[in-house]
Amino acid sequence: MDDRLGEISAYKVPKSIRLTEFREELYETEKGVFILKYPILSAGDLAEISRTVQENRDRYLAGLSISDIVAKIDLAVQQWLNPDYRLRKIAEILIPRITGYDSEMVRLELKRYIRMFRKKELLRFLDEEFDQPAMLDEFRPRKTGGMSKAFGPRSIFHVFSGNVPGVQIWSLIMGLLLKSANIGKTSTAEPLFPVLFAETLTEVDPLLAESIAILPWKGGTKDLEEQAIAAAEAVIVYGSNTTVEKVRELVPFGKKFLNYGHKISLGLIGKEALTADYYFDTIHKLAEDVSVYDQQSCLSPQTVLVEEGGAVSPKQFAQMLAAELERYHKKRPRAKLAAEEALSIQKVRNHYHLESLSGDGVSVFASQIDSAWTVIYHPEPGMEGSPLNRTIHVFSSQSLEVDFEKIMPYQDYLQSCGLAVAPVRLFQIAELLGTLGVNRIAPIGEMNRAKPGWHHDGGFNLLDLVKFTDIERNLEQDLERYDPDVE
């Protein structure tokens, strides 16, 4: 990149669409000055865009085979795996500037994330949900007789969150695999990556990309959201519970509606992971789980239960975790916070500082200069949500299996669990976690890296959006008599 002024469209629409009103935001970076150009949309604009992407989908995307779609997505992904790719360089420069996240963190995590959508991973994703992915192309025979075909929505309206860069393309790719037209509403917190990825799809196959629109507008703009929802056959919403409920109110009964709202994840550390050989590695990996994207992902742990009986006690674990978070902060600093976010952390710190004075064993280990990281140690088992931004509760546990009842008050919000125990304990603990609603159990150090095909919030990704049409076996047999060549 050079230092010349660069203008970048923070939106993507079919080439036949002509938008006339725009606003601009300027970003100064070490690689130069960039202007992000945002359209000012009306309900009429959105109606035309919705109609156009659906017509483009009908003409081209709907007729592609699932294998062709996978191959085209893979070509786009391969572009992003090239460090010298122009759009990747733009992302690595601008996304840290827009979000405040550490630039090296963004570079590493985007690279890791995009690899999830290579051809082999997409094929695994499809095979996980469909016995025969070709059911998305044609009627296929069923084992019980008859034939079935899966039909994706003609169009999907996606409400993207912006707390974690890159995750928006999960939903977008899901829509493409279902041969749906896609309109994505981006967040002001991170409006760029889905636009850049859609531009890569344009480079790979312009006709495919003509069935995609990526648009920014302020959340809660009722006339735009009503228009987008009315034009779509399915709606997918990512964000806070408030965002989910506001959109849900606008979705008519009977229209497919998937939502991914507020969730809490936790870690469980058994004494086997705290031997002299393993405790430092366990702490190092947990610190990374807490630090990546500053806990903004629902996959990041907010609480960890640490079992007694290891080479380090739970309190020592908390102290060492604090030291590791400090090291991580020096390497990859946390984003600057809004005043309200910093105040939330300070309130939590003050509350537990007061508790620590009562002599009940609570301790607070915190960064001294600012609110960069906070570890709160509790001498009894339990669970608690945190104000995020590298703030974590460490609870002491005599036995993880026995102390599960302390997690129960949070079961409606549980998402992922990072687990480090002996293999013999895996299935008993997994059974207990499953009864509480945890839908993903991962290694410590990998909590923010869900694999393709995981059951997001316990459901399916593609199957929950399709409709099946069945041809019954006896109909096939009955129609044989109308064959003029039958004997």
Secondary structure as a PSIPRED ss2 file (coil, helix, strand):
# PSIPRED VFORMAT (PSIPRED V4.0)

   1 M C   1.000  0.000  0.000
   2 D C   1.000  0.000  0.000
   3 D C   1.000  0.000  0.000
   4 R C   1.000  0.000  0.000
   5 L C   1.000  0.000  0.000
   6 G E   0.000  0.000  1.000
   7 E E   0.000  0.000  1.000
   8 I E   0.000  0.000  1.000
   9 S E   0.000  0.000  1.000
  10 A C   1.000  0.000  0.000
  11 Y C   1.000  0.000  0.000
  12 K E   0.000  0.000  1.000
  13 V C   1.000  0.000  0.000
  14 P C   1.000  0.000  0.000
  15 K C   1.000  0.000  0.000
  16 S C   1.000  0.000  0.000
  17 I C   1.000  0.000  0.000
  18 R C   1.000  0.000  0.000
  19 L C   1.000  0.000  0.000
  20 T C   1.000  0.000  0.000
  21 E C   1.000  0.000  0.000
  22 F E   0.000  0.000  1.000
  23 R E   0.000  0.000  1.000
  24 E E   0.000  0.000  1.000
  25 E E   0.000  0.000  1.000
  26 L E   0.000  0.000  1.000
  27 Y E   0.000  0.000  1.000
  28 E E   0.000  0.000  1.000
  29 T E   0.000  0.000  1.000
  30 E C   1.000  0.000  0.000
  31 K C   1.000  0.000  0.000
  32 G E   0.000  0.000  1.000
  33 V E   0.000  0.000  1.000
  34 F E   0.000  0.000  1.000
  35 I E   0.000  0.000  1.000
  36 L E   0.000  0.000  1.000
  37 K E   0.000  0.000  1.000
  38 Y E   0.000  0.000  1.000
  39 P E   0.000  0.000  1.000
  40 I C   1.000  0.000  0.000
  41 L C   1.000  0.000  0.000
  42 S C   1.000  0.000  0.000
  43 A H   0.000  1.000  0.000
  44 G H   0.000  1.000  0.000
  45 D H   0.000  1.000  0.000
  46 L H   0.000  1.000  0.000
  47 A H   0.000  1.000  0.000
  48 E H   0.000  1.000  0.000
  49 I H   0.000  1.000  0.000
  50 S H   0.000  1.000  0.000
  51 R H   0.000  1.000  0.000
  52 T H   0.000  1.000  0.000
  53 V H   0.000  1.000  0.000
  54 Q H   0.000  1.000  0.000
  55 E H   0.000  1.000  0.000
  56 N H   0.000  1.000  0.000
  57 R H   0.000  1.000  0.000
  58 D H   0.000  1.000  0.000
  59 R H   0.000  1.000  0.000
  60 Y C   1.000  0.000  0.000
  61 L H   0.000  1.000  0.000
  62 A H   0.000  1.000  0.000
  63 G H   0.000  1.000  0.000
  64 L C   1.000  0.000  0.000
  65 S C   1.000  0.000  0.000
  66 I H   0.000  1.000  0.000
  67 S H   0.000  1.000  0.000
  68 D H   0.000  1.000  0.000
  69 I H   0.000  1.000  0.000
  70 V H   0.000  1.000  0.000
  71 A H   0.000  1.000  0.000
  72 K H   0.000  1.000  0.000
  73 I H   0.000  1.000  0.000
  74 D H   0.000  1.000  0.000
  75 L H   0.000  1.000  0.000
  76 A H   0.000  1.000  0.000
  77 V H   0.000  1.000  0.000
  78 Q H   0.000  1.000  0.000
  79 Q H   0.000  1.000  0.000
  80 W H   0.000  1.000  0.000
  81 L C   1.000  0.000  0.000
  82 N C   1.000  0.000  0.000
  83 P C   1.000  0.000  0.000
  84 D C   1.000  0.000  0.000
  85 Y C   1.000  0.000  0.000
  86 R H   0.000  1.000  0.000
  87 L H   0.000  1.000  0.000
  88 R H   0.000  1.000  0.000
  89 K H   0.000  1.000  0.000
  90 I H   0.000  1.000  0.000
  91 A H   0.000  1.000  0.000
  92 E H   0.000  1.000  0.000
  93 I H   0.000  1.000  0.000
  94 L H   0.000  1.000  0.000
  95 I H   0.000  1.000  0.000
  96 P H   0.000  1.000  0.000
  97 R H   0.000  1.000  0.000
  98 I H   0.000  1.000  0.000
  99 T H   0.000  1.000  0.000
 100 G C   1.000  0.000  0.000
 101 Y C   1.000  0.000  0.000
 102 D C   1.000  0.000  0.000
 103 S H   0.000  1.000  0.000
 104 E H   0.000  1.000  0.000
 105 M H   0.000  1.000  0.000
 106 V H   0.000  1.000  0.000
 107 R H   0.000  1.000  0.000
 108 L H   0.000  1.000  0.000
 109 E H   0.000  1.000  0.000
 110 L H   0.000  1.000  0.000
 111 K H   0.000  1.000  0.000
 112 R H   0.000  1.000  0.000
 113 Y H   0.000  1.000  0.000
 114 I H   0.000  1.000  0.000
 115 R H   0.000  1.000  0.000
 116 M H   0.000  1.000  0.000
 117 F H   0.000  1.000  0.000
 118 R C   1.000  0.000  0.000
 119 K H   0.000  1.000  0.000
 120 K H   0.000  1.000  0.000
 121 E H   0.000  1.000  0.000
 122 L H   0.000  1.000  0.000
 123 L H   0.000  1.000  0.000
 124 R H   0.000  1.000  0.000
 125 F H   0.000  1.000  0.000
 126 L H   0.000  1.000  0.000
 127 D H   0.000  1.000  0.000
 128 E H   0.000  1.000  0.000
 129 E H   0.000  1.000  0.000
 130 F C   1.000  0.000  0.000
 131 D C   1.000  0.000  0.000
 132 Q C   1.000  0.000  0.000
 133 P H   0.000  1.000  0.000
 134 A H   0.000  1.000  0.000
 135 M H   0.000  1.000  0.000
 136 L H   0.000  1.000  0.000
 137 D C   1.000  0.000  0.000
 138 E C   1.000  0.000  0.000
 139 F C   1.000  0.000  0.000
 140 R E   0.000  0.000  1.000
 141 P E   0.000  0.000  1.000
 142 R C   1.000  0.000  0.000
 143 K C   1.000  0.000  0.000
 144 T C   1.000  0.000  0.000
 145 G C   1.000  0.000  0.000
 146 G C   1.000  0.000  0.000
 147 M E   0.000  0.000  1.000
 148 S E   0.000  0.000  1.000
 149 K E   0.000  0.000  1.000
 150 A E   0.000  0.000  1.000
 151 F E   0.000  0.000  1.000
 152 G C   1.000  0.000  0.000
 153 P C   1.000  0.000  0.000
 154 R C   1.000  0.000  0.000
 155 S E   0.000  0.000  1.000
 156 I E   0.000  0.000  1.000
 157 F E   0.000  0.000  1.000
 158 H E   0.000  0.000  1.000
 159 V E   0.000  0.000  1.000
 160 F C   1.000  0.000  0.000
 161 S C   1.000  0.000  0.000
 162 G C   1.000  0.000  0.000
 163 N C   1.000  0.000  0.000
 164 V C   1.000  0.000  0.000
 165 P C   1.000  0.000  0.000
 166 G C   1.000  0.000  0.000
 167 V C   1.000  0.000  0.000
 168 Q H   0.000  1.000  0.000
 169 I H   0.000  1.000  0.000
 170 W H   0.000  1.000  0.000
 171 S H   0.000  1.000  0.000
 172 L H   0.000  1.000  0.000
 173 I H   0.000  1.000  0.000
 174 M H   0.000  1.000  0.000
 175 G H   0.000  1.000  0.000
 176 L H   0.000  1.000  0.000
 177 L H   0.000  1.000  0.000
 178 L C   1.000  0.000  0.000
 179 K C   1.000  0.000  0.000
 180 S C   1.000  0.000  0.000
 181 A E   0.000  0.000  1.000
 182 N E   0.000  0.000  1.000
 183 I E   0.000  0.000  1.000
 184 G E   0.000  0.000  1.000
 185 K E   0.000  0.000  1.000
 186 T E   0.000  0.000  1.000
 187 S E   0.000  0.000  1.000
 188 T C   1.000  0.000  0.000
 189 A C   1.000  0.000  0.000
 190 E E   0.000  0.000  1.000
 191 P C   1.000  0.000  0.000
 192 L C   1.000  0.000  0.000
 193 F H   0.000  1.000  0.000
 194 P H   0.000  1.000  0.000
 195 V H   0.000  1.000  0.000
 196 L H   0.000  1.000  0.000
 197 F H   0.000  1.000  0.000
 198 A H   0.000  1.000  0.000
 199 E H   0.000  1.000  0.000
 200 T H   0.000  1.000  0.000
 201 L H   0.000  1.000  0.000
 202 T H   0.000  1.000  0.000
 203 E H   0.000  1.000  0.000
 204 V H   0.000  1.000  0.000
 205 D C   1.000  0.000  0.000
 206 P H   0.000  1.000  0.000
 207 L H   0.000  1.000  0.000
 208 L H   0.000  1.000  0.000
 209 A H   0.000  1.000  0.000
 210 E C   1.000  0.000  0.000
 211 S C   1.000  0.000  0.000
 212 I E   0.000  0.000  1.000
 213 A E   0.000  0.000  1.000
 214 I E   0.000  0.000  1.000
 215 L E   0.000  0.000  1.000
 216 P E   0.000  0.000  1.000
 217 W C   1.000  0.000  0.000
 218 K C   1.000  0.000  0.000
 219 G C   1.000  0.000  0.000
 220 G C   1.000  0.000  0.000
 221 T C   1.000  0.000  0.000
 222 K H   0.000  1.000  0.000
 223 D H   0.000  1.000  0.000
 224 L H   0.000  1.000  0.000
 225 E H   0.000  1.000  0.000
 226 E H   0.000  1.000  0.000
 227 Q H   0.000  1.000  0.000
 228 A H   0.000  1.000  0.000
 229 I H   0.000  1.000  0.000
 230 A H   0.000  1.000  0.000
 231 A H   0.000  1.000  0.000
 232 A C   1.000  0.000  0.000
 233 E C   1.000  0.000  0.000
 234 A E   0.000  0.000  1.000
 235 V E   0.000  0.000  1.000
 236 I E   0.000  0.000  1.000
 237 V E   0.000  0.000  1.000
 238 Y E   0.000  0.000  1.000
 239 G C   1.000  0.000  0.000
 240 S C   1.000  0.000  0.000
 241 N H   0.000  1.000  0.000
 242 T H   0.000  1.000  0.000
 243 T H   0.000  1.000  0.000
 244 V H   0.000  1.000  0.000
 245 E H   0.000  1.000  0.000
 246 K H   0.000  1.000  0.000
 247 V H   0.000  1.000  0.000
 248 R H   0.000  1.000  0.000
 249 E C   1.000  0.000  0.000
 250 L C   1.000  0.000  0.000
 251 V C   1.000  0.000  0.000
 252 P C   1.000  0.000  0.000
 253 F C   1.000  0.000  0.000
 254 G C   1.000  0.000  0.000
 255 K C   1.000  0.000  0.000
 256 K E   0.000  0.000  1.000
 257 F E   0.000  0.000  1.000
 258 L E   0.000  0.000  1.000
 259 N E   0.000  0.000  1.000
 260 Y E   0.000  0.000  1.000
 261 G C   1.000  0.000  0.000
 262 H C   1.000  0.000  0.000
 263 K C   1.000  0.000  0.000
 264 I E   0.000  0.000  1.000
 265 S E   0.000  0.000  1.000
 266 L E   0.000  0.000  1.000
 267 G E   0.000  0.000  1.000
 268 L E   0.000  0.000  1.000
 269 I E   0.000  0.000  1.000
 270 G C   1.000  0.000  0.000
 271 K H   0.000  1.000  0.000
 272 E H   0.000  1.000  0.000
 273 A H   0.000  1.000  0.000
 274 L H   0.000  1.000  0.000
 275 T C   1.000  0.000  0.000
 276 A C   1.000  0.000  0.000
 277 D C   1.000  0.000  0.000
 278 Y C   1.000  0.000  0.000
 279 Y H   0.000  1.000  0.000
 280 F H   0.000  1.000  0.000
 281 D H   0.000  1.000  0.000
 282 T H   0.000  1.000  0.000
 283 I H   0.000  1.000  0.000
 284 H H   0.000  1.000  0.000
 285 K H   0.000  1.000  0.000
 286 L H   0.000  1.000  0.000
 287 A H   0.000  1.000  0.000
 288 E H   0.000  1.000  0.000
 289 D H   0.000  1.000  0.000
 290 V H   0.000  1.000  0.000
 291 S H   0.000  1.000  0.000
 292 V H   0.000  1.000  0.000
 293 Y H   0.000  1.000  0.000
 294 D H   0.000  1.000  0.000
 295 Q H   0.000  1.000  0.000
 296 Q C   1.000  0.000  0.000
 297 S C   1.000  0.000  0.000
 298 C C   1.000  0.000  0.000
 299 L C   1.000  0.000  0.000
 300 S C   1.000  0.000  0.000
 301 P E   0.000  0.000  1.000
 302 Q E   0.000  0.000  1.000
 303 T E   0.000  0.000  1.000
 304 V E   0.000  0.000  1.000
 305 L E   0.000  0.000  1.000
 306 V E   0.000  0.000  1.000
 307 E E   0.000  0.000  1.000
 308 E C   1.000  0.000  0.000
 309 G C   1.000  0.000  0.000
 310 G C   1.000  0.000  0.000
 311 A C   1.000  0.000  0.000
 312 V C   1.000  0.000  0.000
 313 S C   1.000  0.000  0.000
 314 P H   0.000  1.000  0.000
 315 K H   0.000  1.000  0.000
 316 Q H   0.000  1.000  0.000
 317 F H   0.000  1.000  0.000
 318 A H   0.000  1.000  0.000
 319 Q H   0.000  1.000  0.000
 320 M H   0.000  1.000  0.000
 321 L H   0.000  1.000  0.000
 322 A H   0.000  1.000  0.000
 323 A H   0.000  1.000  0.000
 324 E H   0.000  1.000  0.000
 325 L H   0.000  1.000  0.000
 326 E H   0.000  1.000  0.000
 327 R H   0.000  1.000  0.000
 328 Y H   0.000  1.000  0.000
 329 H H   0.000  1.000  0.000
 330 K H   0.000  1.000  0.000
 331 K H   0.000  1.000  0.000
 332 R C   1.000  0.000  0.000
 333 P C   1.000  0.000  0.000
 334 R C   1.000  0.000  0.000
 335 A C   1.000  0.000  0.000
 336 K C   1.000  0.000  0.000
 337 L C   1.000  0.000  0.000
 338 A C   1.000  0.000  0.000
 339 A H   0.000  1.000  0.000
 340 E H   0.000  1.000  0.000
 341 E H   0.000  1.000  0.000
 342 A H   0.000  1.000  0.000
 343 L H   0.000  1.000  0.000
 344 S H   0.000  1.000  0.000
 345 I H   0.000  1.000  0.000
 346 Q H   0.000  1.000  0.000
 347 K H   0.000  1.000  0.000
 348 V H   0.000  1.000  0.000
 349 R H   0.000  1.000  0.000
 350 N H   0.000  1.000  0.000
 351 H H   0.000  1.000  0.000
 352 Y H   0.000  1.000  0.000
 353 H H   0.000  1.000  0.000
 354 L H   0.000  1.000  0.000
 355 E H   0.000  1.000  0.000
 356 S H   0.000  1.000  0.000
 357 L H   0.000  1.000  0.000
 358 S C   1.000  0.000  0.000
 359 G C   1.000  0.000  0.000
 360 D C   1.000  0.000  0.000
 361 G C   1.000  0.000  0.000
 362 V C   1.000  0.000  0.000
 363 S E   0.000  0.000  1.000
 364 V E   0.000  0.000  1.000
 365 F E   0.000  0.000  1.000
 366 A E   0.000  0.000  1.000
 367 S C   1.000  0.000  0.000
 368 Q C   1.000  0.000  0.000
 369 I C   1.000  0.000  0.000
 370 D C   1.000  0.000  0.000
 371 S C   1.000  0.000  0.000
 372 A C   1.000  0.000  0.000
 373 W C   1.000  0.000  0.000
 374 T E   0.000  0.000  1.000
 375 V E   0.000  0.000  1.000
 376 I E   0.000  0.000  1.000
 377 Y E   0.000  0.000  1.000
 378 H E   0.000  0.000  1.000
 379 P C   1.000  0.000  0.000
 380 E C   1.000  0.000  0.000
 381 P C   1.000  0.000  0.000
 382 G C   1.000  0.000  0.000
 383 M C   1.000  0.000  0.000
 384 E C   1.000  0.000  0.000
 385 G C   1.000  0.000  0.000
 386 S C   1.000  0.000  0.000
 387 P C   1.000  0.000  0.000
 388 L C   1.000  0.000  0.000
 389 N C   1.000  0.000  0.000
 390 R C   1.000  0.000  0.000
 391 T E   0.000  0.000  1.000
 392 I E   0.000  0.000  1.000
 393 H E   0.000  0.000  1.000
 394 V E   0.000  0.000  1.000
 395 F E   0.000  0.000  1.000
 396 S E   0.000  0.000  1.000
 397 S E   0.000  0.000  1.000
 398 Q C   1.000  0.000  0.000
 399 S C   1.000  0.000  0.000
 400 L C   1.000  0.000  0.000
 401 E C   1.000  0.000  0.000
 402 V H   0.000  1.000  0.000
 403 D H   0.000  1.000  0.000
 404 F H   0.000  1.000  0.000
 405 E H   0.000  1.000  0.000
 406 K H   0.000  1.000  0.000
 407 I C   1.000  0.000  0.000
 408 M H   0.000  1.000  0.000
 409 P H   0.000  1.000  0.000
 410 Y H   0.000  1.000  0.000
 411 Q H   0.000  1.000  0.000
 412 D H   0.000  1.000  0.000
 413 Y H   0.000  1.000  0.000
 414 L E   0.000  0.000  1.000
 415 Q E   0.000  0.000  1.000
 416 S E   0.000  0.000  1.000
 417 C E   0.000  0.000  1.000
 418 G E   0.000  0.000  1.000
 419 L E   0.000  0.000  1.000
 420 A E   0.000  0.000  1.000
 421 V C   1.000  0.000  0.000
 422 A C   1.000  0.000  0.000
 423 P H   0.000  1.000  0.000
 424 V H   0.000  1.000  0.000
 425 R H   0.000  1.000  0.000
 426 L H   0.000  1.000  0.000
 427 F H   0.000  1.000  0.000
 428 Q H   0.000  1.000  0.000
 429 I H   0.000  1.000  0.000
 430 A H   0.000  1.000  0.000
 431 E H   0.000  1.000  0.000
 432 L H   0.000  1.000  0.000
 433 L H   0.000  1.000  0.000
 434 G H   0.000  1.000  0.000
 435 T H   0.000  1.000  0.000
 436 L C   1.000  0.000  0.000
 437 G C   1.000  0.000  0.000
 438 V C   1.000  0.000  0.000
 439 N C   1.000  0.000  0.000
 440 R E   0.000  0.000  1.000
 441 I E   0.000  0.000  1.000
 442 A E   0.000  0.000  1.000
 443 P E   0.000  0.000  1.000
 444 I C   1.000  0.000  0.000
 445 G C   1.000  0.000  0.000
 446 E C   1.000  0.000  0.000
 447 M C   1.000  0.000  0.000
 448 N C   1.000  0.000  0.000
 449 R C   1.000  0.000  0.000
 450 A C   1.000  0.000  0.000
 451 K C   1.000  0.000  0.000
 452 P C   1.000  0.000  0.000
 453 G C   1.000  0.000  0.000
 454 W C   1.000  0.000  0.000
 455 H C   1.000  0.000  0.000
 456 H H   0.000  1.000  0.000
 457 D H   0.000  1.000  0.000
 458 G H   0.000  1.000  0.000
 459 G C   1.000  0.000  0.000
 460 F C   1.000  0.000  0.000
 461 N C   1.000  0.000  0.000
 462 L C   1.000  0.000  0.000
 463 L C   1.000  0.000  0.000
 464 D C   1.000  0.000  0.000
 465 L C   1.000  0.000  0.000
 466 V C   1.000  0.000  0.000
 467 K E   0.000  0.000  1.000
 468 F E   0.000  0.000  1.000
 469 T E   0.000  0.000  1.000
 470 D E   0.000  0.000  1.000
 471 I E   0.000  0.000  1.000
 472 E C   1.000  0.000  0.000
 473 R H   0.000  1.000  0.000
 474 N H   0.000  1.000  0.000
 475 L H   0.000  1.000  0.000
 476 E H   0.000  1.000  0.000
 477 Q H   0.000  1.000  0.000
 478 D H   0.000  1.000  0.000
 479 L H   0.000  1.000  0.000
 480 E H   0.000  1.000  0.000
 481 R H   0.000  1.000  0.000
 482 Y H   0.000  1.000  0.000
 483 D C   1.000  0.000  0.000
 484 P C   1.000  0.000  0.000
 485 D C   1.000  0.000  0.000
 486 V C   1.000  0.000  0.000
 487 E C   1.000  0.000  0.000
